[in-house]
Every structure is written in C-alpha cells, then in structure tokens.
C-alpha cells in the first residue's frame, strides 16, 4: 500500500485536532446544559453490559458528529469501532471514542474526553485527546512530537527528562482502573486487579516480597486520559485490562511519540528475561511506562524495561478476551 506523504499527514493531523476541538465543545455544552440554576435534568443514559457501563445520548450525538465529519475526508477513510470485533487492518482507519470517561461525565467529574486515533498499517500514527472541562488538548503526529494545547511539548519535564527511580515502582505514581467487570469471584478480574493494586501499594517486603511501595495510586476513570498523563510524565506507570482499541488508540500514538512505551499488562512466563514487545492495539491488556531520561547507569529504555519487569513481578494475570 502507498505511504502517506508528509503533506497528507499534515492535512489529516490538522483535521483531527479541529475535529476533537469541535466534538469537545459539544461535550462541554452537554455538561453545561445540566448545570443550570433550575436543577440538573436527568441524563439520558442506557446501561450496556453492567450498571457501570452506560451510554449517554451525548455519546451517540458526538459519535454521529464525528462520523459525519470523517466522511468528508474521502474514500480512503474508514470510521470503525461500532462493534467489538477487532476491525483494524492495514487500511487507514479512524478509531474514535466520542466520550471516554462516560461515568465521569454522568457525574460531572471533569476527567472525560474525546479520543480520536488515526491508524495506518495497523499502527496509531496520529492521536488527539481533548478534555474540554480541563481545557487540555493532547495531540501527536508520527515524527513530530507530542503536545499539550498545541504549544507545550511532552513530557512536561524535559530539560532533562527525569530518569525513572532506581528502585521503581517505589517512588512512582501508579495509575490503574477498577473496570466494569465487578464479579465477586475468586478468579474474577476485580479480585485479580485489587490483589495487584495491593501488591503495588504495599510497603517493601510486604505481601510476601511483592510490596512495591508506589508513591501513589490513581484511577482517573478514563483510559485515554491515563495515557495522556503518562505522556505528560505525570503518571509513571499505567496498568489496565479490559478497555478497547477506541479507548487507547489516540493514547498509543501520543505516548509513543512522547517517548513512553506500552506493552502487555499480563506477566509472561519469565518476567525477568522475556522480550518486552509492543502491546497489540486490540489486545485489551496494557502496561505503559512514561518517557524516561538516562541516568548515569542506564538508558531511558533500559529503565523503562526494568520498570515493566518490576510491575510484571507484582501483578496478577488478567482474563480479558475478545468476543
Ligand atoms: C472506559 C474508561 C475506563 C476503562 C474502561 C473503559 P468509557 O471507557 O476508559 O477508564 O477502565 O475499560 O471502557 O466507557 O468511559 O468510554
């Protein structure tokens, strides 16, 4: 298949940024319309798989807006994400979450956003995440860096980019999500996640040696924003299972362009030595580590890999498959 020229890439990038801004404004208008003096009208929501998996009317409205806009780009453009089959192939593909952080949105907790990824030959190469209530727009285009609000290059601390702590995960901010699988089963994902969170948070030496003593544990409720904050360098580690390619496509592009890495959440057979590969976009299992500068003893990449292995030693395998 033909490659994209730099001009074509620029056109698609500019279009994507504008689309995210326009769609973000729709989200914000929707939120503001519920904040009037005369009380909060009930939000039009429908439960999907569980009571925490809701679709709002605004979700559908923004998706329709984005789909209509994308059709203007031309015949080589595909809008996908409406089914749970993995549809991404080598063709240019738009992978869009019109509203990521839906539960936050329903509670007017500002961590919600629109996430637009452009995937070419299977790789996310353009990403835009816009959180309108925070006024934060994250964007990246292959080879051109990752940016906050068009002007501030990511990661935020870059002169120099800080190395990862020598004894990571100690000293790291660990970001994770509780997810929508709330089954109270010993081998359910909720129990596996909480066990992993405990290991990461617990004092060193605790939990049979698995205690990681991370600096803090955070759950934003938006996978897209989790990844944006990894690219910023504000989060050191993000570990999550269960979300979908539309939650992470834009974040993949932004994190990688900022210098972060994303591999699989599930520890391999030999966490100490197995090769650290790239997480497949549709794999539903993600472990991201922020951009890292070199120290006197290792490169940034070596420190990222060391951190991945330390996380793998402490987390429990999750069980998410595709339908
Ligand atoms: C959800 C959020 C959440 C993640 C879930 C996603 P939605 O997306 O990204 O952080 O844990 O797996 O489904 O439903 O708000 O678009």
Boltz pocket constraint, residues with backbone or C-beta under 6 A from the ligand:
constraints:
  - pocket:
      binder: B
      contacts: [[A, 52], [A, 53], [A, 54], [A, 97], [A, 99], [A, 100], [A, 101], [A, 102], [A, 103], [A, 177], [A, 178], [A, 179], [A, 180], [A, 220], [A, 221], [A, 222], [A, 223], [A, 224], [A, 241], [A, 242], [A, 243], [A, 244], [A, 247]]
      max_distance: 6.0
